[in-house]
């Protein structure tokens, strides 16, 4: 187990070092998320309950689209440089490679959230530092990054990968989007009666789809 964790860490650390050197992905993700949040803030006159409900949607739109931009780019760069083929030649289980890529993508998305969520709270004047809201964002991010990493690898083998990737991802990610927005909306508006049910949905989605992605990753990269 310790050896496998070390291999997962090595794959993730490789991606982090590559981004530190090239700065090709994180900056674009952060700018995209911030521009989306600022645009929504000035596009709508939000007051009262509408501010919490629409603000929750705006926040997750910014995060999900920035995450999709980063997920697609991370795999495309690996494929274009041939480094993905080098990873597949390593004598390790393919599921370990998936978990390593998932970890690095998750770190990038969480860093974007660490920047964009405080800006969102300041612009919308909403109490963002609530455990339920942060937990919902974390669970939603894990689920979105989990299936996004799998579909990004699948779409990277095609010429129309920029179009195919969102077509594959969004229909499957609908439960994550709805549940995360509902958790954020109810938490920000102060009505947390049914928030536990949506959190349970996110936990169940993460467990089921990350397990499926781990098991089928070997078949996906072979094809």
N, C-alpha and C positions, 0 to 999 in steps of 0.2 A: 504493500500500500504506500509506504514512504517513497519507494522508487517511482511509482506511477504519479504521485503528487509532484515529485521533482521534475518529471517530464512535462506535466501540465504547466508547471511554473516556467520551465525553460521555453516552451512555445509562446506563452504569454509575454515573457520578458523579451523575447526576440522581437515581437510586434511592438512593444513599448519602446525599445531602443531604436527600432527603425523609424517610428514616428518622431522620436526626439531628434533624430538626425535630419529627417526630410521635412517634417512639419507639413505634410500634405493633407492630413485628414482632420485633425482635431480643431484647427483654427476655422476651417469651413463649417464644421458642425456647430461650433459655438456661435459663430456669426449668424448662421441661418436660424438657430433657435432664438437668439436675441432679437433679430429683425422680425421674426414672426410674432413674438410676444409684444413688441413695441407697435407693430402694425395693427394687431387686434386691439390694443389699448386705445389707439387713436381712431380706429374705424368705428367703434361702438361706444355709445354713451351709456355706460353700465352703472346702475344704482341698485341698492337694496339686494334682494334675493337674486335678481338677474346678474348682478356682478359676480356672485359666487358660482352660479351655474355656468355662465358663459366663460368666466375666467378659468374654471376647471377644464373646459373644452379647449380653450386657447392654449393652456399650458401643455396639455397632452398632444395637441396638434404639433406644437413646436418641437416637443421632445421626440415624438414618433417620426416626424419627417427628417429631423436631424439625425436620428438613429439610423433610419433607412439610408440616408446619404452616406454615413460612415460605414455601415455594414457592407453595402455594395462596393464601396471604394476599397475597403480593406482586402476583400477577396479578389477583386479585379487586379489590384496591384500585384498580389501574390501570383496570380495566374499569368499576367503579362511578363513578369520578370522570370518566371520559371521556378520561383522558390517554392511554390505549392507542390510541384512535382518532386522537388528535393525532399520536402517534408514527408510526402507519401512513400518515399524510398527508405525512410528511417525504419529500423526494426522495432517498431512500437505498435501497439494496438491503435487502429484508426479512431476509435472512440476517445483515446487520450488526446489525439490531435484536435478532435472536435471540442473537447473541454478546454484545451489551451486557447483555441481561437475564440471560444465563447467567453472565457475569462478576460482576454484582452479587449474584446468588443464591449463587454460589460463595464470594464474600467473606463473606457473612453466615454461611454454614454453617461455613466455616473458623474464623471468630471464635468460634462456639459450641463448636467442637471445641477451640480453644485454651483455653477455660475448663473444659470438661467432662472432657477427657482427664487433666489433672493431678489433678482431684478423683477421677476413677476410679482412677488409680494409687495415690493416698494411701489410699483406702478399701479397695481390694482387695489392697494391698501387692504390686503387680506392677511389673516393670521396663518402663515405657512408653516411655522414651526410647531406642528402638532404631530404626535406620534402616529396617529392613524393615517394622516395624509402621507407622511414620509414612508410608512410601511406599505401603503398602497402603491406609491411610486416605485419602490424597490421591487415589489412582487411583479408589477406590470413590466418593469424594465427587464427583469430576468426572463419573463416569458417572451417578450418581444425580441430580445437579443438571442434567446435560444432558438426560436424558429427562424429568425432572420438570418442567423449564421448558416443554418442548414440550407435555406432557400438561396442564399447568396452564392454558396458553393455550387448548388444545382444550376443556377442561372449563368454562372461565370463561363460555362462551356459553350454558350451560344453567342451568336453575333449580336442579337438584340437583347443583351443582358440588362441594359438600363430600363427597358420596357417590360421584360419578362419578370424581373425580380419583384416589383410592386404588385404585378398581376398575381403572382404566386403568394406573396406575403399577406396582403391585406385581407383577403377572404378568411384566412385561417386566424389572423390576429384580431378579428372583430370582437371575440369575447374579452380579450385583454383590454382593448380600447374602451369598450362599454363599461367593464367592471372598474377600470382605473378612473375613468371620468366620473362614475357614480360615487366611488369612494371619496374622491377629491371634492365633488360638489356637495355631498352631504356633510363632510367634515368642515368645509369652509362656511357653509350656511348654518352649522350648528345642529342639524337634524341627523344624528348618528344612530337612529333606531335600527335600520336594516344594514348598516355598514358591515357587520360581521358576515352576513351572507355573501356580500360581494368579495370580501377578503378571502372567504373560503373558496369561492369560485376561482380566484387568482391562484391560490395555493394548489388547488386541484389541477388547473390548467398547466401550471409550471411543472408539476410532478409528471403528469401524463405526457406532455409534449416533449419535455427534455429527455425523458426516458426513451420515447420513440425516436427522437433525433439521434441520441447516442447509439441506439441499436441499428439504425438504418444508414448511418453515416458512411460506413464501409461500402455499402452497396452504391450509395450516391457517388462517391468519388471514383469508384471503379467504372461507372457508366459515363 
